[in-house]
Amino acid sequence: MLSRTADHLFWMARYTERAENTARMLDVNVQTSLLPQSDRDAAQGWRAMLGISELQQAFDRKYSTLHAREVIDFMVRDPDNPSSIAACLTEARENARAVRGALTTEVWEIQNQTWLDMQKRLKSGLLENDPSQFFEWVKFRSHLSRGVTLGTMLRDDAVHFIRLGTSLERADNTARILDVKFHGASQCPPGEAMSQRDYYYWAALLRSVSGFEIYRKVYRDLITPSRIAELLMLRGDMPRSLLACMEEVVCNLREVSNHLSSDTERCAGQLHAELKFGTIDDIMAAGLHDTLTTFLRRIFELGNRVSRDFLVPLAA
């Protein structure tokens, strides 16, 4: 496959997944902002989300104060934010259009219709009136895109590069969501009243990654932060966990391997092995934030290696 074609497929998938995960992160913040808390704690939650998304400075350059509605607008449709949901869905559609011949008609129509519907929904006022409904729509369109891709496309290199892009982006975003919510939880003072608040806080986090029912099925017990971390990092049977994402990365890298990619495959395999054979006790002892920060750095490097070995080289 031509590297330029692979590049468009890879980034089509990454942008679609990024839009979904931004919607998930915003939705959990909207849900937790409804819980009893001070204005300071609410602002810290939104600021932490901007920080983990590496958008704090860009937001501060445009806005003098921080309010939830401004953060939502910035993260959803601000033309100055290239990582906004609107920008991601637009880029996904443009990448799909560039390789229209490599996609089935159904896959192209999903990407194109999502872009058209997005503009209508943003103009309708849905985001202002019911942001959670808009975020659910973004997630649904992403699910639809993946389902149609796997249900209609030949399992050749095109699908492998799409799956590779999806898995790398999902691993990055799951780590970010987990990190930002544990950061927010550290601000909560202890006490009986906060104990009830914590339940809804952690339940909202699990729902943001479609993990609430899975958690109940796996642990059948109280929700605890360490078990949430274990589920989202080390459980290979949890679809959005770091381990499940890395299993997909390793598998799809193997399918598209070339004479340049052995070192990239080794790096991916090493990261996968650390998750597969790691324990949550060791991770918590080493520090969850430090572990996730290291993981994010390594997944970023792995993405750069994939670009170097298979795709259009990144600009220097």
C-alpha positions as CSV (number, residue, x, y, z in Angstrom):
1,M,0.0,0.0,0.0
2,L,1.2,3.5,-0.8
3,S,2.4,5.4,2.3
4,R,0.2,8.3,1.5
5,T,-2.9,6.1,1.3
6,A,-2.0,4.4,4.6
7,D,-1.4,7.8,6.1
8,H,-4.9,9.1,5.2
9,L,-6.5,5.9,6.5
10,F,-4.5,6.0,9.8
11,W,-5.4,9.6,10.5
12,M,-9.1,9.2,9.4
13,A,-9.4,6.6,12.2
14,R,-7.4,8.7,14.7
15,Y,-9.5,11.8,14.2
16,T,-12.7,9.9,14.5
17,E,-11.6,8.2,17.7
18,R,-10.2,11.6,19.0
19,A,-13.6,13.2,18.5
20,E,-15.3,10.4,20.4
21,N,-12.9,10.5,23.3
22,T,-13.1,14.3,23.5
23,A,-16.9,13.9,23.7
24,R,-16.5,11.2,26.5
25,M,-14.1,13.4,28.5
26,L,-16.5,16.4,28.2
27,D,-19.5,14.4,29.1
28,V,-18.0,13.0,32.3
29,N,-17.0,16.6,33.3
30,V,-20.6,17.8,32.6
31,Q,-21.9,14.9,34.7
32,T,-19.6,15.4,37.6
33,S,-20.2,19.2,37.6
34,L,-23.8,18.4,38.6
35,L,-22.6,17.0,41.9
36,P,-22.4,19.1,45.0
37,Q,-19.1,21.0,44.9
38,S,-17.6,24.4,45.3
39,D,-17.0,26.7,42.4
40,R,-13.3,26.3,42.9
41,D,-13.5,22.5,42.7
42,A,-15.7,22.7,39.5
43,A,-13.2,25.1,37.9
44,Q,-10.3,22.8,38.8
45,G,-12.0,19.9,37.1
46,W,-12.4,21.9,33.8
47,R,-8.9,23.3,34.1
48,A,-7.4,19.8,34.7
49,M,-9.2,18.5,31.6
50,L,-7.7,21.3,29.5
51,G,-4.3,20.6,31.0
52,I,-4.3,16.8,30.3
53,S,-5.5,17.6,26.7
54,E,-2.5,20.0,26.4
55,L,-4.9,22.9,25.6
56,Q,-4.6,25.0,28.7
57,Q,-2.4,27.7,27.1
58,A,-4.4,27.9,23.9
59,F,-7.6,28.4,26.0
60,D,-6.0,31.0,28.2
61,R,-4.9,33.0,25.2
62,K,-8.5,33.3,24.1
63,Y,-10.4,33.5,27.3
64,S,-9.7,35.6,30.4
65,T,-11.9,33.6,32.7
66,L,-12.8,29.9,32.9
67,H,-16.4,28.8,32.7
68,A,-17.9,25.5,31.7
69,R,-19.8,26.8,28.7
70,E,-16.6,28.4,27.4
71,V,-14.6,25.2,27.8
72,I,-17.3,23.2,26.1
73,D,-17.5,25.6,23.2
74,F,-13.7,25.7,22.9
75,M,-13.4,21.9,22.9
76,V,-16.4,21.3,20.5
77,R,-16.4,23.9,17.8
78,D,-13.8,26.6,18.3
79,P,-12.2,27.3,14.9
80,D,-8.9,28.2,16.7
81,N,-8.7,24.8,18.3
82,P,-7.5,22.1,15.9
83,S,-8.3,19.4,18.4
84,S,-12.0,20.4,18.8
85,I,-14.7,17.8,17.9
86,A,-15.7,19.8,14.9
87,A,-12.1,20.0,13.6
88,C,-11.5,16.3,14.2
89,L,-14.7,15.2,12.4
90,T,-13.8,17.6,9.5
91,E,-10.3,16.2,9.3
92,A,-11.6,12.6,9.4
93,R,-13.9,13.4,6.5
94,E,-11.1,15.1,4.5
95,N,-8.8,12.1,5.0
96,A,-11.6,9.7,3.9
97,R,-12.3,11.9,0.8
98,A,-8.6,11.7,-0.1
99,V,-8.7,7.9,-0.3
100,R,-12.3,7.5,-1.4
101,G,-11.3,4.6,-3.7
102,A,-9.8,2.6,-0.7
103,L,-13.0,2.7,1.2
104,T,-16.3,1.0,0.7
105,T,-19.3,3.2,-0.2
106,E,-20.8,2.6,3.3
107,V,-17.7,3.8,5.1
108,W,-17.4,6.9,3.0
109,E,-21.1,7.7,3.4
110,I,-20.8,7.4,7.2
111,Q,-17.9,9.9,7.3
112,N,-19.5,12.3,5.0
113,Q,-23.0,12.2,6.7
114,T,-21.4,12.6,10.1
115,W,-19.8,15.8,8.9
116,L,-23.0,17.1,7.4
117,D,-25.1,16.2,10.5
118,M,-22.6,17.8,12.8
119,Q,-23.0,21.2,11.2
120,K,-26.8,21.0,11.4
121,R,-26.6,20.0,15.1
122,L,-24.2,22.8,16.0
123,K,-26.5,25.3,14.4
124,S,-29.6,23.9,16.1
125,G,-28.5,24.9,19.6
126,L,-28.4,21.3,20.8
127,L,-24.9,21.8,22.4
128,E,-26.2,24.7,24.5
129,N,-29.5,23.1,25.4
130,D,-28.4,19.5,26.0
131,P,-24.6,19.0,25.7
132,S,-24.8,15.4,26.9
133,Q,-27.2,14.5,24.0
134,F,-24.7,16.0,21.5
135,F,-21.8,14.0,23.1
136,E,-23.9,10.8,22.8
137,W,-24.4,11.6,19.1
138,V,-20.7,11.9,18.6
139,K,-20.0,8.6,20.3
140,F,-22.8,6.9,18.3
141,R,-21.3,8.1,15.0
142,S,-17.9,6.8,16.0
143,H,-19.4,3.4,16.9
144,L,-21.2,3.4,13.6
145,S,-18.0,4.2,11.7
146,R,-16.1,1.4,13.3
147,G,-18.9,-1.1,12.8
148,V,-19.4,-0.3,9.2
149,T,-15.6,-0.5,8.6
150,L,-15.3,-3.9,10.1
151,G,-18.6,-5.1,8.5
152,T,-18.0,-4.0,4.9
153,M,-14.2,-3.7,4.2
154,L,-11.8,-6.4,3.1
155,R,-9.4,-7.4,5.9
156,D,-6.4,-6.1,4.1
157,D,-3.7,-3.5,4.9
158,A,-6.3,-0.7,4.7
159,V,-8.3,-2.1,7.7
160,H,-5.0,-2.8,9.6
161,F,-3.9,0.8,9.3
162,I,-7.4,2.0,10.4
163,R,-7.4,-0.3,13.4
164,L,-3.8,0.8,14.2
165,G,-4.8,4.4,14.2
166,T,-7.9,3.7,16.3
167,S,-6.0,1.7,18.9
168,L,-3.2,4.2,19.4
169,E,-5.6,7.1,19.7
170,R,-7.8,5.2,22.2
171,A,-4.8,4.2,24.3
172,D,-3.7,7.8,24.5
173,N,-7.2,9.0,25.4
174,T,-8.0,6.3,28.0
175,A,-4.8,7.2,29.8
176,R,-5.6,10.9,29.7
177,I,-9.2,10.4,31.0
178,L,-7.9,8.1,33.8
179,D,-5.2,10.6,34.7
180,V,-7.4,13.7,34.8
181,K,-10.1,12.1,36.9
182,F,-7.7,10.7,39.5
183,H,-6.2,14.2,39.6
184,G,-9.6,15.6,40.2
185,A,-10.3,13.0,42.9
186,S,-7.2,14.0,44.8
187,Q,-8.8,17.4,45.5
188,C,-11.8,15.9,47.4
189,P,-11.6,16.1,51.2
190,P,-12.4,13.0,53.1
191,G,-15.7,12.5,55.0
192,E,-19.0,10.8,54.9
193,A,-20.7,13.3,52.7
194,M,-17.8,13.1,50.2
195,S,-18.0,9.3,50.3
196,Q,-21.4,9.4,48.6
197,R,-20.1,12.0,46.1
198,D,-17.2,9.8,45.3
199,Y,-19.5,7.0,44.3
200,Y,-21.1,9.2,41.6
201,Y,-17.8,10.6,40.7
202,W,-16.2,7.2,39.9
203,A,-19.4,5.9,38.4
204,A,-19.3,8.8,36.0
205,L,-15.8,8.0,35.1
206,L,-16.7,4.4,34.4
207,R,-19.6,5.4,32.2
208,S,-17.3,7.8,30.3
209,V,-15.5,4.7,29.0
210,S,-18.5,2.5,28.8
211,G,-17.2,0.6,31.7
212,F,-19.8,0.8,34.5
213,E,-21.6,-2.5,33.6
214,I,-18.3,-4.2,32.9
215,Y,-17.0,-3.1,36.3
216,R,-20.0,-4.6,38.1
217,K,-19.7,-7.8,36.1
218,V,-16.0,-8.2,36.8
219,Y,-15.7,-7.1,40.5
220,R,-19.3,-7.5,41.8
221,D,-18.4,-5.2,44.7
222,L,-17.9,-1.6,45.8
223,I,-16.3,0.8,43.3
224,T,-12.7,1.6,44.4
225,P,-10.2,3.8,42.6
226,S,-7.5,1.0,42.4
227,R,-9.9,-1.4,40.8
228,I,-11.0,1.3,38.3
229,A,-7.3,1.8,37.4
230,E,-6.8,-2.0,37.1
231,L,-9.9,-2.3,34.8
232,L,-8.8,0.5,32.5
233,M,-5.1,-0.4,32.4
234,L,-4.6,-4.1,32.9
235,R,-7.7,-6.0,31.8
236,G,-7.3,-7.3,28.3
237,D,-11.0,-8.1,28.1
238,M,-12.0,-4.5,28.7
239,P,-12.3,-3.0,25.2
240,R,-11.0,0.4,26.1
241,S,-8.2,-0.6,28.5
242,L,-4.6,0.2,27.8
243,L,-3.8,-3.5,27.5
244,A,-6.6,-4.2,25.0
245,C,-5.4,-1.2,22.9
246,M,-1.8,-2.4,22.9
247,E,-2.9,-5.9,22.0
248,E,-4.6,-4.4,18.9
249,V,-1.5,-2.3,18.2
250,V,0.9,-5.3,18.3
251,C,-1.5,-7.5,16.2
252,N,-1.9,-4.9,13.5
253,L,1.7,-3.9,13.4
254,R,2.5,-7.6,12.8
255,E,0.1,-7.7,9.8
256,V,1.7,-4.6,8.1
257,S,5.3,-5.1,9.1
258,N,8.1,-4.2,6.7
259,H,11.9,-4.2,6.6
260,L,11.9,-0.9,8.6
261,S,9.5,-1.7,11.4
262,S,11.3,-4.3,13.6
263,D,12.3,-1.7,16.1
264,T,8.8,-0.2,16.2
265,E,7.3,-3.7,16.8
266,R,9.8,-4.3,19.6
267,C,8.8,-1.1,21.3
268,A,5.1,-1.9,21.0
269,G,5.7,-5.4,22.3
270,Q,7.7,-4.2,25.2
271,L,4.9,-1.8,26.3
272,H,2.3,-4.5,25.8
273,A,4.3,-7.0,27.9
274,E,4.6,-4.5,30.8
275,L,0.9,-4.0,30.9
276,K,0.1,-7.8,30.4
277,F,2.4,-8.9,33.3
278,G,2.1,-5.8,35.5
279,T,0.1,-5.6,38.7
280,I,-2.1,-2.8,40.0
281,D,-0.2,-2.9,43.4
282,D,3.1,-2.2,41.6
283,I,1.5,0.6,39.6
284,M,-0.1,2.3,42.6
285,A,3.2,2.0,44.6
286,A,5.1,3.6,41.8
287,G,2.5,6.4,41.4
288,L,-0.4,6.2,39.0
289,H,0.2,9.7,37.6
290,D,3.9,9.0,36.9
291,T,3.0,5.7,35.3
292,L,0.4,7.2,33.0
293,T,2.6,10.2,32.2
294,T,5.3,7.7,31.1
295,F,2.8,5.7,29.1
296,L,1.6,8.8,27.3
297,R,5.1,9.7,26.4
298,R,5.8,6.2,25.1
299,I,2.6,6.0,23.1
300,F,3.4,9.3,21.5
301,E,6.9,8.0,20.5
302,L,5.3,4.9,19.2
303,G,2.9,7.0,17.0
304,N,6.0,8.8,15.6
305,R,7.7,5.5,14.9
306,V,4.7,4.3,13.0
307,S,4.7,7.5,10.9
308,R,8.4,7.1,10.2
309,D,8.2,3.4,9.2
310,F,4.9,3.3,7.3
311,L,3.3,6.7,6.6
312,V,4.1,10.1,5.2
313,P,7.0,11.4,7.3
314,L,6.2,14.0,9.9
315,A,7.4,17.5,9.4
316,A,10.7,18.2,11.1
